[in-house]
């Protein structure tokens, strides 16, 4: 029940608010916020938390694109055995390079502390490639997020993997990916690149988003860099280490069969 149903103007419940309301409603004579938190934990409710989501357009285009992407995921290992990789890409654009001094590392009895103030050293655009059947990554640093630099990164990836017969390229509908120059380059590669667009407002179908979270969590969060060059050196050195320590195929259970059932239930 939302707070407004009780005549309140607060936008969400806290454990203290719920405890007070339980007493007001006669549910309990006395109850503590700690008890409320335990009850919520037992039923896996977290009213203090929220996250954004975006509604996908469930139309024929969604279904067609989703089927093609999910087919690639479902057959990634078999395709790789035939020399065709499934590769998902995603950007980390305009990353701010921040220097915080000092950072007080954790000691017994005290958590790590970061200085609130920081010095900016510009921004960097990263492009991450996820090789789906292995979970390994490659990273490119782009001076500018545009079609020209995206094409350069794709060409460099192809040069590094000349022995492949082709790549199913999973990417979203970002203007960089759908620009005329990008489409012209991909179409002129003789089916080496086989692009598959995720549906509009459904970039969560791109496994590279999971890589962005994993790589950023291990190698970018809580960092401090003295200049742009130091940040770039760190990123380029971190890619191979990520592959050695953390890379594995992401667990992906949403098959085409499940997607079609879900689509049939929710599409209007």
Secondary structure, DSSP 8 states (H G I E B T S, - for coil): --GGGGT---SS--HHHHHHHHHHTTS-SS--HHHHHHHHHHTT--TT----------SHHHHHHHHHHHHHHHTHHHHHHTTEEEEEEEEEEEEEEEE-S-EE--BTTB--EE-S--EEEEEEEEEEEEETTTTEEEEEEESS-SHHHHHHHHHHHHHHTTT-SEEEEEE---HHHHSHHHHHHHHTTTTSEEEEE--TT-GGG-THHHHHHHHHHHHTTT---SSHHHHHHHHHHHHHHHHHHT---------HHHHHHHHHHH--
